[in-house]
C-alpha cells in the first residue's frame, strides 16, 4: 500500500532517499520493539522491520506490500529472518497471529473506497491476537496538506550514481469531498521521458476514522496530532491512531 509510483524497480531504489528516517519512524520503532509479533502493512522497502531486527527484536516480523519492486529492495537488505509477502489485505489473511499491526507513511490513505476500507479493517482485526493493537497515521484533513503539492515545489534527490532525480506534484482541482487526486512526476537526465503516476488519497477526519474502526471491532485507545505524542487538535498535521482489538 505504498505509493503506486514505486512499482517501478528504478524508482523503488530511490524510495528511502525520498523518505529518510525521521521522527515518525522512531515512533513506530518503539512500538515494534515492544511487540512480540508484528505485521507491517504496506512495508515498502522494509526499513522499519529491518531496523527493528537490527536493534534486537527476536520475534516474528512480517512485511506485506503489493509492489514486487519494493520487496526486491526489502529482501536485499540486512538483517535476514524477516518474512516478506507480496499482496494486500484483500489477498492475504491471518487469524490472531500478531500483537501489533502497523500502517506507516500514510499508507492508510490509499484505502479510498468504503468496501476497500471495510475489508482492510476487518482483515486487520482478524490478524490481531486478543488485545493486539493497530497503529496507523493519516494526514489531518483540516491541515489541507495537498495545497502544498504544487509543480513549483520541486524536490531533488541523488540517484546514488552522481545524478539527480527531480520530483514534482500536481493536484487535480477542484478538490471535492475527502478524496484528493494528484500526479507525481520523476525526471532524470538519463531517462528518455519523465515517469508519471496518478494517485488518489482519502482524507478522513478523526470522528469518521473512529466510526469505521468500531464497525470492524477496533476501539480507539489514543489519537495524537504529532509524532512526539502531543494531543490531537483541529490544527494538528497528523491523525496518529492507536486502536485495540475490541
C-alpha positions in Angstrom: 0.0 0.0 0.0 2.8 2.3 -0.7 2.7 4.9 -3.4 1.9 3.1 -6.7 4.7 5.1 -8.3 7.2 2.8 -6.7 6.1 -0.3 -8.6 9.0 0.6 -10.9 12.3 -1.0 -9.9 14.4 2.1 -10.5 12.0 4.3 -8.5 11.8 1.7 -5.7 15.5 2.0 -5.3 15.0 5.7 -4.6 12.3 5.3 -2.1 14.5 5.5 1.1 16.2 8.6 -0.3 12.9 10.3 -0.8 11.7 9.1 2.6 14.7 9.3 5.0 14.3 8.0 8.6 12.6 10.6 10.8 10.5 11.1 14.0 7.6 9.1 12.5 9.9 6.1 12.2 11.2 6.5 15.7 7.6 6.4 16.9 6.8 3.2 15.2 10.2 1.5 16.0 9.4 1.9 19.7 6.1 0.1 19.2 7.6 -2.7 17.1 10.3 -3.4 19.6 7.7 -3.7 22.4 5.6 -6.2 20.5 6.2 -9.9 20.2 4.9 -10.3 16.6 4.4 -7.5 14.1 2.7 -7.2 10.7 3.7 -4.1 8.7 1.1 -3.5 6.0 2.5 -1.5 3.1 6.0 -2.2 4.4 7.7 -0.7 1.3 11.5 -1.3 1.4 11.1 -2.8 4.8 13.4 -0.3 6.6 11.2 -0.3 9.8 11.3 -4.0 10.3 15.0 -4.3 9.3 15.8 -1.6 11.8 13.8 -3.4 14.5 15.6 -6.7 13.8 19.0 -5.0 13.9 18.0 -3.4 17.3 17.4 -6.9 18.7 13.8 -7.8 18.0 13.7 -11.6 18.3 10.0 -12.2 17.5 8.1 -12.6 14.2 8.3 -9.7 11.8 6.3 -9.8 8.6 6.2 -7.2 5.9 3.3 -7.1 3.4 3.3 -5.0 0.2 1.6 -5.1 -3.2 4.6 -3.8 -5.1 7.1 -6.5 -6.0 9.8 -3.9 -6.7 9.6 -2.6 -3.1 10.0 -6.2 -1.8 13.1 -6.6 -4.0 14.6 -3.8 -2.0 13.4 -5.2 1.3 14.9 -8.7 0.6 18.2 -7.2 -0.5 18.7 -5.6 2.9 20.2 -6.8 6.2 19.4 -8.4 8.5 17.6 -11.5 7.4 15.0 -13.6 9.3 12.0 -11.3 8.2 9.1 -12.6 6.2 8.3 -10.5 3.1 4.9 -11.2 1.5 3.6 -9.9 -1.8 -0.1 -8.8 -1.6 -2.5 -6.7 0.3 -5.2 -7.1 3.0 -7.7 -8.4 0.4 -5.5 -11.2 -0.8 -3.6 -12.2 2.3 -5.4 -13.2 5.6 -4.1 -14.1 9.0 -6.0 -15.2 12.1 -4.9 -13.9 15.5 -1.2 -14.1 14.7 0.1 -10.6 15.6 0.4 -8.5 18.7 0.8 -5.4 16.5 -0.3 -4.3 13.0 1.1 -1.1 11.6 0.5 1.0 8.5 3.1 3.7 8.3 3.8 6.6 5.8 0.2 7.5 5.4 -0.4 4.2 3.6 -3.9 4.1 5.2 -4.9 6.9 2.8 -4.8 4.7 -0.2 -7.9 2.8 1.1 -10.2 5.1 -0.9 -13.4 3.1 -1.3 -15.8 2.2 1.5 -15.7 -1.5 0.7 -11.9 -1.5 0.4 -11.6 0.3 3.7 -14.1 -2.0 5.4 -12.4 -5.2 4.1 -8.9 -3.9 5.1 -10.0 -3.1 8.7 -11.8 -6.4 9.1 -8.6 -8.2 7.9 -6.5 -6.2 10.4 -8.9 -7.1 13.2 -8.7 -10.8 12.2 -4.9 -10.7 12.2 -4.7 -9.3 15.7 -4.2 -11.6 18.7 -6.5 -10.8 21.7 -5.6 -7.4 23.0 -3.5 -6.7 20.0 -3.1 -3.1 18.6 -3.4 -1.5 15.2 -1.4 1.7 14.8 -1.5 3.9 11.7 -1.3 7.5 10.6 -3.2 9.7 8.2 -2.9 13.4 7.3 -5.4 15.6 9.2 -7.8 16.9 6.5 -8.1 20.2 8.3 -4.4 20.9 7.6 -5.1 20.7 3.9 -1.6 19.3 3.1 -2.4 18.9 -0.6 -2.4 22.7 -1.0 1.4 22.5 -0.9 1.7 19.8 -3.6 2.4 22.2 -6.4 4.6 21.8 -9.5 6.6 24.8 -8.3 7.9 22.9 -5.3 10.5 20.6 -6.8 12.4 18.2 -4.7 15.8 16.9 -5.8 17.5 13.7 -4.6 20.6 11.8 -5.6 20.2 8.8 -7.8 23.2 7.2 -6.0 25.4 7.5 -9.1 26.2 11.2 -9.2 23.0 12.2 -10.9 19.8 13.9 -9.7 16.2 13.0 -9.8 13.7 15.8 -9.7 10.2 15.1 -8.2 7.2 17.4 -8.5 3.5 17.0 -7.8 0.3 18.5 -9.3 -3.1 18.2 -7.6 -6.2 17.8 -9.8 -8.6 20.6 -9.0 -11.2 21.3 -7.8 -10.8 19.0 -4.8 -14.3 17.7 -3.8 -15.1 15.8 -0.7 -12.4 13.8 1.2 -10.6 12.4 -1.9 -7.6 14.2 -3.4 -6.1 13.0 -6.8 -2.6 14.1 -7.9 0.1 13.2 -10.3 3.7 12.6 -9.2 6.4 13.2 -11.9 10.0 11.9 -11.7 12.6 13.4 -14.1 16.2 12.2 -14.7 18.6 13.2 -17.4 19.3 9.6 -18.2 15.7 8.7 -18.8 14.2 9.2 -22.3 11.0 10.6 -20.8 9.8 11.5 -17.3 7.8 8.9 -15.3 4.5 10.0 -14.0 1.9 8.3 -11.9 -1.6 9.3 -10.8 -2.8 8.5 -7.2 -5.9 9.2 -5.2 -5.8 9.5 -1.4 -8.6 9.8 1.1 -8.5 12.3 3.9 -10.7 11.0 6.7 -11.4 13.0 9.9 -11.0 11.6 13.4 -14.7 11.0 14.0 -15.2 9.0 10.8 -12.0 7.1 11.5 -13.3 6.1 14.9 -16.6 5.0 13.5 -15.0 2.9 10.8 -12.7 1.2 13.3 -15.5 0.5 15.6 -17.5 -1.2 12.8 -14.6 -3.5 12.3 -14.2 -4.4 16.0 -11.4 -2.0 16.8 -11.6 0.5 19.7 -9.6 3.8 19.6 -7.2 3.8 22.5 -5.4 7.0 21.7 -5.0 9.6 18.9 -2.1 12.0 18.6 -1.6 15.0 16.3 2.2 14.9 16.4 5.0 12.3 16.5 6.0 13.4 20.0 2.5 12.2 21.2 1.1 15.7 21.6 -2.7 15.5 21.7 -4.8 15.6 18.5 -6.2 19.1 17.9 -8.0 20.6 14.8 -4.7 22.3 13.9 -2.6 19.2 14.1 -1.0 18.0 10.8 -1.4 14.2 11.6 -4.0 11.8 13.0 -1.9 9.1 14.6 -4.3 6.4 15.8 -3.7 3.6 18.3 -6.6 1.1 18.2 -7.1 -2.1 20.2 -8.9 -5.3 19.2 -12.2 -4.9 21.0 
